[in-house]
């Protein structure tokens, strides 16, 4: 299973990590200088959750953003409580 959201398609993206030294100008220094640059990964916040897809319950990876947007439909764990009528 790849590191990708089932609903939004979010996956790992690549970028750079910059290493800097020095003091910022607004703090009285001569500015921050870049001393190194290396590749890094930005990983989405994926959670393994049980969801209902086409009427079937399955485990998928879903991003927390998809959960907050309401794209994830969770299965009902317990049936709602029913009050039986009492015959008098």
DOZA-728007 format. One record per residue: y, x, z of N, C-alpha, C, O in turn. Coordinates in pm, whole numbers, plus 50000, padded with zeros to 5 digits. Layout:
<atoms>
YXZYXZYXZYXZ/...
</atoms>
This chain:
<atoms>
498835008550000500005000050000501245009050000501385017550088/502135007349904503315015749896504365011149996504304999850046/505315019750025506395016450118507445008350045508515013450012/507134995550019508044986849945507994972850004506924967850040/509164966550014509234952950068508624943249968508904943849849/507784934150018507114924349934508104914349874507884909449764/509184911349945510114900849904511334906249829511714900749726/511944916949880513184921849819512974933849727513844936949645/511834940549739511594952249655512254964949705512284975049635/512784964649828513404976649884512334987449901511224984649946/512684999649864511755010749881512525023449913513745023149926/511805034549927512415047149963513375051549853513035051349735/514595055549894515545061049797515885075249840515765078749957/516295083349744516555097449769518045100249777518845093249715/518395110449852519785114549865519855128849912518855136149908/521015132949958521225146550006521625146450153522265137250202/521215157250223521645159550359522535171850357522095182650318/523765170350400524725181250399524835187450538524935180250637/524825200750544525055207950668526465213650661526825220350565/527255210850765528655215150765528965223550888528285222450990/529995231750877530475239250993531985238850991532605235650889/532585241951104534025242151114534565230251190533805221751238/535875229751200536565219251274537405211051177538055216651088/537385197951193538125189151102539625191851109540145195851213/540305189750996541745192350989542535183851088543475188651151/542145171151103542915162451192542745166351339543485161551425/541775175051367541585180051503542225193851522542105199951628/542895198651418543575211451429542855223151365543305234551377/541755220551297541015231351232541455233251088542455227551044/540695241451015541035243950874540165235650780540245237150658/539345226850836538525217950753537045221050765536645232050803/536245211150733534795212550739534285218550609534665213950501/533435228650617532885235350501531395232250488530685232050588/530935229750366529515227050341528785240350335529135249150255/527765241950419527005254450421525595252550366524895262350340/525175240050347523845237750294523705223550244524405214450287/522775222050150522525208850093521035208050063520495216449990/520365197850119518945196350094518635181650067519385172750106/517525179249999517135165749965516555158650087515945165050173/516755145450095516195137450203515845123650151516205120050039/515135115950233514715102450197515395092350288515505094450409/515855081350228516355070050304515255059550302514945053850197/514655056950418513515047750425513975034050475514735033250571/513525023250410513885009950458513145006450586512085012050615/513704997250662513084992850787512054982150753512374970250747/510804986350732509724977250693508854974050813508544982850894/508454961450822507574956850929506344950450866506444943750763/505184952650928503954946250880503834932750949503664932151071/503934922050871503954908550928502964899550856502584902050742/502534889050927501714878550866502644868450803503574863650868/502414865050675503244855450605502364845650528501184848150504/502974834450490502284824650407502784826450264503964824750235/501854830050172502194831950031501274822949950500064824749950/501854813249880501084803549799500004796649882498894794449834/500324793250007499394786050092498374794750163497554789550239/498384807850139497434816950202498154826050299499274830550273/497494828750412498054837750512497604851950480496414854550461/498574861250473498234875150443499204884450514500304880450553/498794897050530499644907350588500394914250475499794918250376/501714915550491502524922750393503574931050467503814929150586/504184940350393505324947750446506584940450405506804937850287/507404936950503508644929850476509794937150544509654941850657/510914938150475512084944650535512714935150636512594922950624/513374940750735514024932550835515154924450773515484913650821/515744929550666516784922150596516204909350536516844898850540/514994910150479514344898350421514044888050530514164875950506/513654892750648513374883650758514644876450802514624864450828/515754883850810517014877750853517574868250748518274858750783/517284870750620517764861950514516934849250504517324839850435/515774848850572514934836850570513954836450455513444825750421/513674847950393512724848350281511284848250329510364845050253/511074851850455509724853050510509334839950577510004835350668/508224834050530507704821750591506504825350675505464829450623/506644823950806505584827750898504584816250914504974804650904/503304819350938502314808750959502474802351096503004808451189/502014789851107502054782751235500864787651318499724786751273/501134792651436500084798051521499364786851594498134786351599/500154777651651499574766151722500124753451662501274753051617/499304743151663499764730251614500734724351716500594726851836/501694716651670502654710651765501934701651865500914695651835/502494700851983501924692752090502084677952057503164673452019/501014670552070501034656352041500774648452169499884651752247/501564638052190501384629252307500534617452262500914610052171/499384615752326498524604452291499024592052364499434592552480/498974580852292499434568452354498394563452455497194564652434/498894558052564498014552952669497874537952653498874530752646/496644533052647496404518752634496454512352771495864517252867/497194501152777497324494352906496554481352904496544474053003/
</atoms>
